[in-house]
């Protein structure tokens, strides 16, 4: 994942500019689970980038395992819930998801943790 125009901070914090830290957003996105595989979108390698603007709105560059995936609404709803709700109102004020298809997703994008989770489910990765 890339850190574009971001600040750093501890969990559930905002940077000195009032923007959420990218690392915190990435951690919160681990609560967003791909409905077909049951693995979080971060460890599957579906989150390509995160940008937080001056209004504390996060734009997520994401892809899917298949461009024909019918579950984009489910993933968007989960992402919004993970990032905009919770103690203090959430990490960010709003989110946008920029669905991207290049580079195409492939198994090489799965993290080691994601591979372990898939193996536990019986996948050969």
C-alpha positions as CSV (number, residue, x, y, z in Angstrom):
1,X,0.0,0.0,0.0
2,X,1.1,3.5,-0.6
3,X,1.0,6.4,1.9
4,X,0.0,9.5,-0.1
5,X,-0.1,12.9,1.6
6,X,-0.6,11.4,5.0
7,X,0.4,11.7,8.6
8,X,1.4,9.1,11.1
9,X,0.1,8.5,14.6
10,X,-1.0,5.8,17.1
11,X,-4.0,3.6,16.8
12,X,-7.3,5.5,16.5
13,X,-5.6,8.9,16.3
14,X,-5.5,11.8,14.0
15,X,-2.3,13.5,12.9
16,X,-1.5,17.1,13.9
17,X,-3.5,18.3,10.9
18,X,-6.7,16.6,12.1
19,X,-6.4,13.9,9.5
20,X,-6.5,10.2,10.3
21,X,-3.2,8.4,10.0
22,X,-2.9,6.0,7.1
23,X,-1.6,3.2,9.4
24,X,-4.7,3.5,11.5
25,X,-6.9,3.3,8.5
26,X,-5.1,0.3,7.2
27,X,-5.5,-1.4,10.6
28,X,-9.2,-0.6,10.8
29,X,-9.7,-2.0,7.3
30,X,-8.7,-5.4,8.6
31,X,-12.2,-5.5,10.0
32,X,-13.5,-5.5,6.4
33,X,-13.8,-9.1,5.3
34,X,-14.1,-10.3,1.7
35,X,-17.6,-12.0,1.8
36,X,-16.5,-14.8,-0.6
37,X,-13.2,-15.8,1.0
38,X,-13.7,-14.7,4.6
39,X,-10.3,-13.0,4.7
40,X,-9.8,-9.3,5.4
41,X,-9.3,-7.0,2.4
42,X,-5.9,-5.8,3.6
43,X,-4.3,-9.2,3.9
44,X,-5.9,-10.2,0.6
45,X,-4.0,-7.3,-1.0
46,X,-7.2,-5.6,-2.2
47,X,-6.3,-2.2,-0.8
48,X,-3.8,-0.5,-3.1
49,X,-3.6,2.9,-1.5
50,X,-5.0,5.3,1.0
51,X,-5.2,9.1,0.9
52,X,-6.7,11.3,3.6
53,X,-7.6,14.9,2.6
54,X,-7.7,18.1,4.7
55,X,-11.4,17.4,5.5
56,X,-10.5,14.0,7.0
57,X,-12.1,12.1,4.1
58,X,-10.3,8.9,3.2
59,X,-10.1,7.8,-0.4
60,X,-9.2,4.1,-0.7
61,X,-7.8,2.8,-4.0
62,X,-9.1,-0.8,-4.0
63,X,-9.6,-3.7,-6.3
64,X,-11.4,-7.0,-6.2
65,X,-10.4,-10.5,-6.9
66,X,-12.7,-10.3,-9.9
67,X,-14.1,-7.3,-11.8
68,X,-17.4,-9.2,-12.0
69,X,-17.7,-9.4,-8.2
70,X,-21.3,-8.5,-7.2
71,X,-20.4,-7.7,-3.6
72,X,-18.9,-4.2,-4.0
73,X,-21.8,-2.7,-2.0
74,X,-21.1,-5.1,0.9
75,X,-17.4,-4.2,1.0
76,X,-18.2,-0.4,0.8
77,X,-20.7,-0.7,3.7
78,X,-18.2,-2.6,5.8
79,X,-15.4,-0.1,5.0
80,X,-17.7,2.9,5.9
81,X,-18.7,1.2,9.2
82,X,-15.0,0.4,10.0
83,X,-13.8,3.9,9.4
84,X,-16.6,6.3,10.2
85,X,-18.2,4.8,13.3
86,X,-17.0,4.0,16.8
87,X,-15.8,5.9,19.8
88,X,-15.4,9.6,19.0
89,X,-17.2,9.2,15.7
90,X,-14.6,7.1,13.9
91,X,-11.2,7.7,12.3
92,X,-12.5,9.7,9.3
93,X,-15.5,11.8,8.5
94,X,-16.3,10.0,5.3
95,X,-14.8,7.6,2.8
96,X,-14.7,7.2,-1.0
97,X,-13.6,4.0,-2.7
98,X,-11.9,4.3,-6.0
99,X,-12.2,0.9,-7.6
100,X,-9.2,0.2,-9.8
101,X,-8.4,-2.6,-12.0
102,X,-4.7,-1.9,-12.9
103,X,-2.6,-3.5,-11.8
104,X,-4.9,-6.5,-11.8
105,X,-5.1,-8.4,-8.5
106,X,-3.3,-11.7,-8.3
107,X,-2.4,-14.1,-5.5
108,X,1.0,-12.4,-5.3
109,X,-0.7,-9.5,-3.6
110,X,-1.8,-11.6,-0.6
111,X,0.2,-10.9,2.6
112,X,1.9,-13.8,4.5
113,X,-0.8,-13.5,7.2
114,X,-3.5,-13.7,4.5
115,X,-1.8,-16.8,3.0
116,X,-1.8,-18.4,6.5
117,X,-5.5,-17.7,6.9
118,X,-6.3,-19.1,3.4
119,X,-4.3,-22.2,4.2
120,X,-6.3,-22.6,7.4
121,X,-9.4,-22.6,5.3
122,X,-8.0,-25.3,3.0
123,X,-6.7,-23.2,0.1
124,X,-3.4,-24.1,-1.5
125,X,-1.5,-20.8,-1.7
